[in-house]
Amino acid sequence: MKNQQPTELHRGLEQRHITLMSLGAAIGVGLFLGSASAIKLAGPGILLAYAMAGLVMFFIMRALGEMAIHQPVAGSFSRYAREYISPVFGYLTGWNYWFLWIVTCMAEITAVGIYMEYWFPGTPRWIWALGALVIMSAVNLIAVKAYGEFEFWFALIKIVTILFMIVTGFGLILFGFGNGGAAVGISNLWSHGGFFPNGVSGVLMSLQMVFFAYLGIEMIGVTAGEVQNPRRTLAKAIDSVFWRILIFYVGALFVIMSIYPWNEIGQQGSPFVLMFGKLGIGAAAGIINFVVLTAALSSCNSGIFSTGRMLFNLARQGEAPSRFGRLTGSGVPGFAILASAGALLIGVVLNYIVPEKVFVWVTSISTFGAIWTWAMILISQIGFRRRLPKQELAGLTYRMPLFPAASYLCLAFLFFVVCLMGYFPETRIALVVGPLFLVLMSGMYYLKGYHRTAAPDVPAAPDGDLHPVSK
């Protein structure tokens, strides 16, 4: 019996694993490289954009947490959309999340190529992108606990680096540490055209990139089927991850733009590397470049994890080829992971054909996919509350605050961001590729007869005390 093939995902992830995994997924290329593009659009006003988007993400994460803690299942928001909206929306949400992480990982491997240019300026980016894809795919084929350990330490590297940068940065700002005792102050936040140098329109244009930076925070929901003690673990992880990410983003960018004039931060490389270069610490700039390189690899690693699990869940629901629902001897969805890695080869090709445009394209498309996912979380949570029996509603231990007003306001804000993406030419491609993918998958849903397939009930979690909502 020891050699029997596993049929269910193994609950091998602990709280420290999923906390660091979600931090690792969200603190990646969006902060280290994407922030350069956002700063050029909004200047110091980008801090307001991150704060506004962060508030919206707070309510979205609480909505997800309310459902995931009551009903911790593999597939998470795809299963909730299926249960509380309709089967077709569950199907589209699952495939959309797979697609958005495929595109996001294309951004991550693109960033790997950009960072490697720091040391090897003459080597084509696509070579490094291919190398990153092969390594991260191999890592994802190991047992989930080993993957969790790998991601824990990988994510810890960049988190410690960001904290070190924030602390030393404030020392430079307030006391002039490393600058001959001359405090830099924060006048750079308004000395180069004001706090809003490009006006309100600059802040609005940056929202697409800002929301891309928060992509990945919802990955906690994907781990629900593989985490130990989900009721206790998920609640702590959701609250802590949100606040830490908000502090890291706003705190890090506040320090960078205080020390380094926003209009001198260009597209070549990361603002983090530029900041240490400004301090005259050449060796540290190389170290930071290594850190942001591992950050991109870490986020790509988490993305392949997410796509594999979502494809696995779709297969188990009869909405993807059955082979993707098979597990390897170590309990990971090997076929699903390899299929996702194969799709990521498109990113390598794009890095070969259009290396200068691929980053803006893929981040825009990823943001559209993320907004769909977040909207489905909010709409599912509204349906969840409506269908929850009164006695179970009274017994909820983890709630979304200000319901239902916050749910509808967040949905309106997400719709506003989609409209902005259509208004600005740079991000308009997302409103072509994203909806086209959803239309294509909708056609497949009916052509393949998935709408006639009886949807399996959402199973109870192994914990016993957690169960699906009564219908």
C-alpha positions in Angstrom: 0.0 0.0 0.0 3.0 2.3 0.4 3.4 2.6 -3.3 -0.2 3.4 -4.0 -0.7 6.5 -6.2 -2.1 9.4 -4.1 -5.6 10.7 -5.1 -5.8 13.8 -3.0 -3.5 16.8 -2.4 -1.4 16.4 0.7 -1.9 18.9 3.5 1.8 19.6 4.0 1.9 23.4 4.2 2.2 25.1 7.6 1.3 28.7 8.4 4.8 30.0 8.0 4.8 28.4 4.5 1.7 30.0 3.2 2.4 33.4 4.8 5.8 33.6 3.1 4.5 32.1 -0.1 1.8 34.8 -0.5 4.4 37.5 0.4 6.7 35.9 -2.1 4.1 35.8 -4.8 3.0 39.5 -4.3 6.4 41.0 -3.6 8.0 40.3 -6.9 8.4 42.0 -10.2 5.5 44.4 -9.5 7.5 46.0 -6.7 11.1 45.6 -7.9 10.7 46.4 -11.6 7.1 47.4 -12.2 7.3 50.2 -9.6 9.8 52.0 -12.0 7.1 52.3 -14.6 4.4 53.3 -12.1 6.7 56.0 -10.6 7.3 57.5 -14.1 3.5 57.8 -14.5 2.5 59.2 -11.2 5.7 60.5 -9.5 5.5 60.6 -5.7 1.7 60.4 -6.0 2.1 56.7 -6.6 2.1 56.4 -2.8 -1.6 57.5 -2.9 -2.3 55.0 -5.6 -0.8 52.1 -3.6 -2.8 53.1 -0.5 -6.1 53.3 -2.4 -5.5 50.0 -4.1 -4.4 48.5 -0.8 -7.7 49.5 0.9 -9.6 47.7 -1.9 -7.4 44.7 -1.5 -8.0 44.6 2.2 -11.8 44.1 1.7 -11.2 41.6 -1.1 -8.9 39.5 1.1 -11.4 39.6 4.0 -14.2 38.5 1.6 -12.0 35.6 0.5 -11.0 34.7 4.0 -14.6 34.6 5.2 -15.3 31.9 2.6 -12.0 30.0 2.7 -12.0 29.7 6.5 -15.6 28.4 6.5 -15.0 26.2 3.5 -11.3 25.4 2.9 -11.2 23.5 -0.4 -8.7 23.1 -3.3 -9.5 25.5 -6.1 -10.8 28.2 -3.6 -12.4 31.1 -5.5 -13.0 28.9 -8.6 -15.1 26.6 -6.4 -16.8 29.4 -4.6 -17.8 31.1 -8.0 -19.1 27.7 -9.1 -21.1 27.2 -5.9 -22.4 30.7 -5.3 -22.7 32.3 -8.8 -23.0 29.5 -11.4 -21.0 26.6 -12.8 -20.0 28.5 -15.9 -18.5 31.3 -13.7 -16.6 28.8 -11.7 -15.2 27.3 -14.9 -14.2 30.8 -16.3 -12.7 31.9 -13.0 -10.6 28.8 -12.8 -9.3 29.1 -16.3 -8.9 32.8 -16.0 -6.7 32.4 -12.9 -4.6 29.8 -14.7 -4.3 32.2 -17.7 -3.4 35.3 -15.6 -0.6 33.4 -13.7 0.7 32.1 -17.0 0.9 35.7 -18.3 2.3 36.9 -14.9 5.0 34.3 -15.0 5.9 35.6 -18.4 6.5 39.0 -16.8 8.6 37.3 -14.1 10.8 35.5 -16.5 11.1 38.7 -18.6 12.3 40.4 -15.4 14.9 37.7 -14.9 16.3 38.5 -18.3 16.4 42.2 -17.5 18.2 41.7 -14.2 20.7 39.3 -15.7 21.7 42.1 -18.2 23.3 43.8 -15.1 26.0 41.2 -15.2 25.8 39.9 -18.8 24.7 42.9 -21.0 25.5 41.1 -24.2 23.4 37.9 -23.7 19.9 37.8 -25.2 17.1 38.0 -22.6 15.3 35.0 -23.9 18.1 32.7 -22.9 17.8 33.7 -19.2 14.0 33.5 -19.5 14.2 29.9 -20.7 16.7 29.0 -18.0 14.4 30.5 -15.3 11.4 28.6 -16.7 13.2 25.2 -16.6 14.5 25.7 -13.1 11.2 26.8 -11.6 9.3 24.0 -13.3 11.7 21.4 -11.8 11.3 22.9 -8.3 7.5 22.6 -8.6 7.6 18.9 -9.3 8.9 18.1 -5.8 6.7 17.3 -2.8 4.6 20.2 -1.6 6.3 20.4 1.8 9.7 20.7 0.2 8.3 23.3 -2.2 7.0 25.2 0.8 10.4 25.1 2.5 12.1 26.3 -0.7 9.7 29.2 -1.1 9.8 30.1 2.6 13.6 30.8 2.5 13.5 32.3 -1.0 10.8 34.8 0.0 12.6 35.5 3.3 15.7 36.8 1.4 13.8 39.6 -0.3 11.7 40.4 2.8 14.8 40.9 4.9 16.4 42.9 2.2 13.4 45.2 1.9 13.3 45.7 5.7 17.0 46.5 5.7 16.5 49.0 2.9 13.7 50.7 4.7 15.5 51.0 8.0 18.8 52.2 6.4 16.9 54.5 4.1 15.2 56.2 7.1 18.6 56.5 8.7 19.8 58.3 5.6 16.7 60.5 5.4 16.6 61.5 9.1 20.3 61.3 10.2 22.4 61.2 7.1 23.8 57.7 7.7 26.1 57.0 4.8 25.9 60.5 3.5 28.5 62.3 5.7 25.9 63.1 8.4 23.8 65.2 6.0 20.2 64.2 6.4 18.6 63.9 3.0 15.1 64.7 4.2 11.9 64.1 2.2 11.9 67.2 0.0 12.4 65.1 -3.1 8.7 64.1 -2.7 7.6 67.6 -3.9 10.7 69.3 -5.3 10.4 68.0 -8.8 7.1 69.2 -10.1 5.1 68.6 -6.9 3.7 65.6 -5.2 1.4 65.1 -8.3 3.8 66.1 -11.1 1.7 64.6 -13.8 -1.6 65.5 -12.2 -4.5 63.2 -11.2 -4.3 61.6 -14.6 -0.8 60.3 -13.8 -2.1 58.6 -10.6 -5.0 57.1 -12.5 -2.8 55.8 -15.3 -0.6 54.1 -12.7 -3.5 52.1 -11.1 -3.1 49.3 -13.7 0.5 48.8 -12.6 -0.3 49.3 -9.0 -3.0 46.5 -9.0 -0.5 44.3 -10.9 1.8 44.7 -7.9 -0.9 43.3 -5.6 -1.5 40.3 -7.8 -0.6 37.2 -5.9 -1.9 38.2 -2.5 -5.1 36.1 -3.1 -2.9 33.0 -3.5 -3.6 32.2 0.1 -7.0 30.9 -1.1 -5.3 28.4 -3.5 -3.4 26.8 -0.6 -6.6 26.1 1.3 -6.6 22.5 0.1 -3.0 21.8 1.3 -2.7 23.7 4.5 -2.7 22.3 8.0 -5.4 23.5 10.4 -7.0 25.8 7.8 -9.4 27.7 10.2 -6.6 29.0 12.4 -3.8 29.2 9.8 -5.7 31.0 7.0 -7.1 33.7 9.3 -3.6 34.7 10.7 -2.0 34.5 7.3 -4.6 36.6 5.5 -4.5 39.5 8.0 -0.7 39.5 8.3 0.1 39.2 4.6 -2.1 42.2 3.7 -0.6 44.5 6.2 3.0 43.4 5.5 2.6 43.9 1.8 1.1 47.4 2.3 4.0 48.4 4.6 6.6 46.9 2.2 5.2 48.7 -0.9 4.4 52.1 0.6 7.4 52.1 3.0 9.9 51.0 0.3 8.7 53.4 -2.3 8.5 56.3 0.2 12.2 55.7 1.0 13.3 55.4 -2.6 11.5 58.6 -3.8 12.7 60.5 -0.8 16.4 59.6 -1.5 16.2 59.4 -5.3 14.3 62.1 -7.4 11.4 60.4 -9.0 12.2 61.8 -12.4 15.6 60.1 -12.4 14.2 56.7 -12.0 14.1 55.2 -15.5 13.2 51.9 -17.1 16.7 50.4 -17.0 16.8 48.1 -14.1 15.2 48.2 -10.7 14.7 51.4 -8.5 16.2 49.4 -5.7 19.4 49.0 -7.5 19.4 52.6 -8.5 18.9 53.7 -4.9 21.9 51.8 -3.6 23.9 53.2 -6.5 22.9 56.6 -5.4 24.4 55.9 -2.0 27.7 55.0 -3.7 27.6 51.4 -2.5 28.6 49.6 -5.7 28.9 46.1 -4.2 25.5 46.5 -2.5 23.9 47.3 -5.9 25.1 44.0 -7.2 23.7 42.2 -4.1 20.4 44.0 -4.5 20.3 42.9 -8.1 20.8 39.3 -7.0 18.0 39.8 -4.5 15.5 41.1 -7.0 16.5 38.3 -9.4 15.6 35.7 -6.7 12.4 37.7 -6.1 11.4 37.3 -9.7 12.2 33.6 -9.6 10.3 33.2 -6.3 7.2 34.9 -7.7 7.4 32.8 -10.9 7.7 29.7 -8.6 4.5 30.6 -6.8 2.8 31.2 -10.1 3.6 27.8 -11.4 2.3 26.4 -8.1 -1.0 28.3 -8.5 -1.5 27.3 -12.2 -0.8 23.7 -11.5 -3.3 23.6 -8.6 -6.0 25.4 -10.5 -5.6 23.1 -13.5 -5.8 20.1 -11.2 -9.0 21.4 -9.7 -10.6 22.1 -13.1 -9.7 18.5 -14.1 -11.3 17.1 -11.0 -14.4 19.0 -11.8 -14.5 17.6 -15.3 -13.7 20.9 -16.9 -10.2 20.2 -18.1 -8.6 17.0 -19.5 -8.6 14.3 -16.9 -4.8 13.7 -17.1 -4.4 17.1 -15.3 -6.2 15.7 -12.3 -3.5 13.0 -11.7 -0.9 13.2 -9.0 2.7 12.1 -9.0 4.0 9.7 -6.3 5.0 12.7 -4.2 1.4 14.1 -4.3 1.8 17.0 -6.7 -0.2 17.5 -10.0 2.7 16.8 -12.3 0.8 16.8 -15.6 -0.8 20.1 -14.7 2.5 21.7 -13.8 4.2 20.5 -17.0 1.3 21.8 -19.1 1.6 25.2 -17.5 5.3 25.3 -18.1 4.7 24.4 -21.7 2.4 27.4 -22.1 5.0 29.6 -20.5 7.3 29.0 -23.5 5.2 31.6 -25.3 6.9 34.1 -22.9 10.3 33.0 -24.0 9.3 33.5 -27.6 8.0 37.0 -26.9 11.3 37.8 -25.2 13.0 36.8 -28.4 10.6 38.7 -30.8 9.6 41.9 -28.8 11.9 42.1 -25.7 11.1 45.8 -25.2 7.3 45.6 -25.3 6.6 42.2 -23.6 6.7 43.6 -20.0 4.0 46.3 -20.5 1.8 43.9 -22.5 1.9 41.0 -20.1 1.4 43.2 -17.0 -1.7 44.8 -18.5 -3.2 41.4 -19.5 -2.4 40.0 -16.0 -4.1 43.0 -14.3 -7.3 42.3 -16.3 -7.2 38.7 -15.2 -6.6 39.7 -11.6 -9.5 42.1 -11.6 -11.8 39.4 -12.9 -10.6 37.1 -10.1 -11.1 39.7 -7.4 -14.6 40.6 -8.8 -15.6 37.0 -8.7 -14.4 36.7 -5.1 -16.6 39.7 -4.1 -19.6 38.5 -6.0 -19.2 34.9 -4.6 -19.0 36.3 -1.1 -22.3 38.2 -1.6 -23.9 34.9 -2.8 -22.3 33.1 0.1 -23.9 35.4 2.6 -27.3 35.2 1.0 -27.3 31.4 1.0 -25.8 30.9 4.5 -28.4 29.7 7.1 -28.9 32.1 9.9 -27.4 29.9 12.5 -24.2 29.5 10.4 -24.1 33.2 9.7 -24.2 33.9 13.4 -21.4 31.4 13.9 -18.9 33.0 11.4 -15.6 33.5 13.2 -14.0 35.5 10.4 -16.1 38.2 8.7 -15.7 40.8 6.0 -16.3 44.2 7.6 -18.9 46.8 6.4 -20.7 44.1 4.4 -22.5 44.6 1.9 -21.5 48.3 1.2 -17.8 47.5 1.0 -18.4 44.7 -1.5 -20.3 46.9 -3.9 -17.9 49.8 -3.5 -14.9 47.6 -4.3 -16.7 46.1 -7.3 -17.3 49.7 -8.6 -13.7 50.6 -8.1 -12.5 47.5 -10.0 -14.9 48.4 -12.8 -13.4 52.0 -12.8 -9.9 50.6 -13.2 -11.0 48.4 -16.2 -12.4 51.6 -17.8 -9.1 53.4 -17.3 -7.3 50.5 -18.9 -9.5 51.0 -22.0 -9.0 54.8 -22.0 -5.1 54.7 -22.1 -3.6 53.3 -25.3 -0.7 51.6 -23.4 -3.0 49.2 -21.5 -5.8 48.9 -24.1 -4.4 45.5 -25.3 -5.6 43.9 -22.0 -9.2 44.7 -22.9 -8.7 42.8 -26.2 -6.8 39.7 -25.0 -8.5 39.2 -21.6 -12.2 39.3 -22.8 -11.2 37.3 -26.0 -9.8 34.5 -23.7 -13.0 34.5 -21.7 -15.2 34.3 -24.8 -13.0 31.5 -26.2 -13.3 29.5 -22.9 -17.0 30.2 -22.8 -17.3 28.6 -26.2 -15.3 25.6 -25.1 -17.5 25.3 -22.1 -20.6 24.7 -24.2 -18.9 22.9 -27.1 -17.4 20.4 -24.8 -20.7 19.9 -23.0 -19.3 20.9 -19.6 -22.7 22.6 -18.9 -24.4 19.2 -19.0 -21.9 17.6 -16.6 -23.2 17.2 -13.1 -21.2 19.4 -10.8 -19.7 17.5 -7.9 -20.5 18.7 -4.4 -17.7 20.7 -2.7 -16.2 18.2 -0.3 -15.8 18.7 3.3 -12.3 19.5 4.5 -10.4 16.7 6.4 -10.7 18.8 9.6 -14.2 17.5 10.2 -15.5 20.7 11.8 -15.4 22.5 8.5 -18.1 21.8 6.0 -19.8 23.2 2.9 -22.7 25.6 3.2 -26.1 23.8 3.3 -28.0 24.3 0.1 
